[in-house]
Amino acid sequence: MSGLKSKEIRLASRPSGTPVPENFELAEIDVPAIGDGQILIRNHWMSVDPYMRGRMMDVQSYVPPFQIGEALSGGAIGEVVDSNNPDVPVGTWLNHMNGWREYAISDGSFDQKIDPSLAPPEAFLGVLGMPGLTAYAGLLRIGELKQGDNVFVTAASGAVGSVVCQIAKAKGCYVAGSAGSDEKCDWLKNEAGVDAVINYKNCKTQQDLEAAMAAACPKGIDVYFENVGGDHLISALNLMNPFGRMPLCGMISRYNDTAPQPGPWNLILAVGKSLKMQGFIVSNHLDMAEDFLRDVPAWLAEGKIKRKETIYEGIERAPDAFMGLFSGANFGKMLVKLS
Amino acid sequence: MSGLKSKEIRLASRPSGTPVPENFELAEIDVPAIGDGQILIRNHWMSVDPYMRGRMMDVQSYVPPFQIGEALSGGAIGEVVDSNNPDVPVGTWLNHMNGWREYAISDGSFDQKIDPSLAPPEAFLGVLGMPGLTAYAGLLRIGELKQGDNVFVTAASGAVGSVVCQIAKAKGCYVAGSAGSDEKCDWLKNEAGVDAVINYKNCKTQQDLEAAMAAACPKGIDVYFENVGGDHLISALNLMNPFGRMPLCGMISRYNDTAPQPGPWNLILAVGKSLKMQGFIVSNHLDMAEDFLRDVPAWLAEGKIKRKETIYEGIERAPDAFMGLFSGANFGKMLVKLS
C-alpha cells in the first residue's frame, strides 16, 4: 500500500462563537505502512455531530478536547483494506472513531464490526448508531416513556430528534415537535407520522413559541426531549404536566455562546410540578445497545422508522457539514461521504 | 362551650414581593357550637412554612390559593376539647391543617392523631412532621442518597435543611451546608455534626459563594439539596460531580420576586455531567411515612438528630413568624405557640 495519500481535516484554531472556515485546515499525509497487529481502514463515511463543538474548546469534559494542528476525530464507517490482525481481515466493515480522514490506522480493538447486509453502512452512523441509541436511551430510560404520553421533541428533524419522534410514535404516544423549516415540518408530519409540528422560525418571541407549543400539545407535555435550550426550554417548563420528564440531550442554541446567557427564569416550576430534568451521555447507556439493536432494525423493516440523511460529498466539505449543524443545514443525520 | 372566642389571622391583601404586615389582619370570632360528628380543637401550636407564600398568590398550583378576607390555614397541633365524634374523643391530640386560628372545628376525618408521649407535640410540626418527611423523601428517594456521598444542603439550618443534614450524617455521608448567620453555622457544626459550613452572607458575589462551596466540598458534590435557588444553584451546577442528584425542594430566594429573574446560565452542565434535577412535593411521598416514623424517632432517641425550633408566642405574632422565614429569622423549624 505504499504511495497512498490520505486527506484529513485538522483543527487550525479554536472557534470563538460560531465556527468559521478558518478554524479548519485540510492536509494530506502519506499513509504509513501498518505495524504488527494493525489494520488500515478506508473510510467511506464520516459523521459530524454537535457534541464535537465542545471538544473544540480547551476544557475538560466527558471527552478530551481536540488539539490544534491535529486531525479531528469522530464516528466513521470504513472497510479494512490492509490487515496485520487476523481478527479483522481485509473486507471487514467497521464503525470506529477515526473520522475526519480518508484512511485510518488502528489495532481494531475499539472498532465495532458492522454487517452491511443489514442496512446501508451509513445507517450505522445514524439511526442504527450513536444518534439512534441516544434517542432510544434518552426517551425510554431517562424520559421514562409511557404509552399515551404527550411528547414534545426539539430539533425534531435532526439526527437524534427524528428518531425520538418515531420511537415515541411506535410506542403509541402523541408526538409534537419543532424544526426550522417548512420542508422539515412537512417530512415530520407526512413521513415520520408526527402529530403536530412547529416551524419555530415563524415564532418571533418566546411567547409566540409557547403559544404554538401549547396549541401543538393540547394535553400538555409529559416528556420534553431537549436538544436546543433557550426559549424552547422556558416554554416547555410552562407547559409541562405534573411528574413530567425532561431528558436533556443537548442545548445546541447555547453551544456557540461567547458570553453567559440567562437560564430559564421559570425553573422554579420544576418544584411544584414535580418535574425531572436529567442530562445524559449516550456512552453511559451502552448496556441498552442489545435492546436497541433488536428494536430499531425491526422498526426500520416495518417502516415505523424512516431514515433521513443529509449528505455532503468529499472530505473537503466536512467543515461545511459541521458548521451546517448550527445553521440547521442538516435534515436528519448529517453525513460526509468520503468515497 | 358557648361564649368562646377564637382569634384568627386572615389574608387582608395579596403580597407583591416580600410580604408586609398589611397583608394580614387579626380577627376574633365567636366559636359556633359543633354539629353532628364534629369536634372542637384547641390549637396549641401552628406552623408557618415557605410554601404558604405561593398560596397567597391567585394562581393554581398543587394547593389552592388562599382567599382574601378568609382565615389562612396550615399545619397545627391541637387537643380536642369538645366532641360529637366518638372516634375522636375529648383529650385526643391531633396534627391537622386548620392553623392560623386558636380554635378549629373539624369532622376529624383528615386529622392525624399523634401520641404526645413519643415527643413534645410541637415536634410533629417539625422533625416528626411535614418538614421532616420532606427531608427524608427528598434526600433518600429523590436524591438517591448513597453511603459516602458528598452532600451540600442549602438553608441548612432551616426546618427541612437541618433534618437533611442530620439524616445524611446518620447515613454516613460527608455533609456541607450554608446558612445565614454565624450562630446558625455554629449550631450546624457543633450540634448537628455537619462537616463544613458557610455563612453565605459573607459571600459578596456568586464567585465568592462558589469558592466557599468548593472549599467546603473538596471532593465535589454528589447530592445538592435545593431550598434557595439563585447563586447557590449556579455554584452547585459548577461543582456537581458526574451523575449528581439535585432534589429541588424549594427556591426561597425566588418566592418574593416581582419580576422574572434569570435562571442559572450554566444549566447546560447538566448534560455533560449527567445530572438529575428533580422537583418534588412531600404529599406525593406519603407512602414513605411508615419508614420515616420508624427511622427518625429512633435517630432522635439516639441523639443522631437534634430538634431545633424558633418559637414566636401568641397568634398575633404569626404574621411576624411567617415574614421572618424570608429574612432568615427562623433557626430550625419556625413555630407559633398559641396557648
Interface residues (C-beta under 8 A of the other chain):
Chain A: G54 S61 Y62 G229 P242 L248 C249 G250 M251 R254 P260 Q261 P262 G263 P264 W265 N266 L267 I268 L269 A270 V271 G272 K273 S274 L275 K276 M277 Q278 G279 F280 I281 N284
Chain B: G54 S61 Y62 G229 P242 L248 C249 G250 M251 R254 P260 Q261 P262 G263 P264 W265 N266 L267 I268 L269 A270 V271 G272 K273 S274 L275 K276 M277 Q278 G279 F280 I281 N284
